[in-house]
Amino acid sequence: MVVDLRQVSFVDCGGADLVSATAHGAAARGVDLRVLPGPAVRDLLALLGGWVAIGGPDATAVLPPAAAEPGPSRADVQRGTEYDHLPPLFVERDGLRPADPRRAALRDELILGYLPIARHIARRHRARGENPDDLEQVATLGLINAVDRFDVQRGVDFLAYAVPTINGEVQRHYRDRTSTIRIPRRIRQLQSAVHLAVEELRRQGGRAPRPSDIARHLGIDLGDVLDALEAGPRAHVSSLDEPFPGDEAAPENTRFAAALQVDDSDLDLVEDRESLAPLIAALTERDRQILLRRFYGNQTQSQIADELGISQMHVSRLLGSILARLRAGLEGAAARRSS
């Protein structure tokens, strides 16, 4: 029997417990159960231990019947792992009085014992650009919350409860602390799946995968992959008070100041253009044609003379006269503005 979970991007404690119980039930009945895991399920299987990967990265055999005893309990998932000595500590803690000092010692031992789980989950999120030390602190906080809230009487594997709890804490950190702009939950979940796919495809192919490769690997639309890749940079905005890159030694040189300091030479010409417009309008048609052809058409005096049917010397005298009148008009306008 094959269960396809490749589209599952998030697994809560109930879903993790269901996967574990289904695996053990299938093993007890001699059913060869295989799971096609998505990124979230693959992480869960790797953390729980006791799962044997076969048939390449997309196929996982869950507790093959030959390796399982009839009627295994959920605690058997942790058998043979480095955490097999920790679950009994929850039972011991549960039997102590709230004021018993041994409870605090057991709590510390459980947190330190499961700390590699938190570090592993923090590393899985490091591709999203957050400081690794901050991520590890957030994941550790999620682990502490899981240890404090775990109820051994419910019969749920601790890891099935802790992994979604730690992941949720990391996701809330990204949602509330690292993004100036809130990203929809669907896109955030896609980001995690895309980053994991990028790492896996890079290991397989030895190069950075193209968006089309990621979409094909995850079985999703190319547009969704592009949305996930672009969401990270778009979630952050730069402060106008932030020092301009490369000039941090001068705090007054901010991004806003740098933008304002761009010189616009046209601003100095606004008054001259407004003053010059009526002066040009007052010229004769021939004088305006000579002026436009020389300074806007970039024609030589000889070319202007040929087109107007006059000599080049006459064009030179006319240009000198036109420019003298315009200059006098501008000086008069400047004098009136200053008076």
Secondary structure as GFF3:
##gff-version 3
##sequence-region A 1 339
A	DSSP	beta_strand	2	5	.	.	.	ID=ss1
A	DSSP	alpha_helix	13	28	.	.	.	ID=ss2
A	DSSP	beta_strand	34	37	.	.	.	ID=ss3
A	DSSP	alpha_helix	39	48	.	.	.	ID=ss4
A	DSSP	beta_strand	52	53	.	.	.	ID=ss5
A	DSSP	beta_strand	60	61	.	.	.	ID=ss6
A	DSSP	three_ten_helix	65	67	.	.	.	ID=ss7
A	DSSP	three_ten_helix	74	78	.	.	.	ID=ss8
A	DSSP	alpha_helix	87	94	.	.	.	ID=ss9
A	DSSP	alpha_helix	102	124	.	.	.	ID=ss10
A	DSSP	three_ten_helix	126	128	.	.	.	ID=ss11
A	DSSP	alpha_helix	132	149	.	.	.	ID=ss12
A	DSSP	three_ten_helix	152	154	.	.	.	ID=ss13
A	DSSP	alpha_helix	158	173	.	.	.	ID=ss14
A	DSSP	pi_helix	174	178	.	.	.	ID=ss15
A	DSSP	alpha_helix	185	205	.	.	.	ID=ss16
A	DSSP	alpha_helix	211	218	.	.	.	ID=ss17
A	DSSP	alpha_helix	222	234	.	.	.	ID=ss18
A	DSSP	alpha_helix	255	260	.	.	.	ID=ss19
A	DSSP	three_ten_helix	265	269	.	.	.	ID=ss20
A	DSSP	alpha_helix	270	281	.	.	.	ID=ss21
A	DSSP	alpha_helix	285	295	.	.	.	ID=ss22
A	DSSP	alpha_helix	301	308	.	.	.	ID=ss23
A	DSSP	alpha_helix	312	338	.	.	.	ID=ss24
###
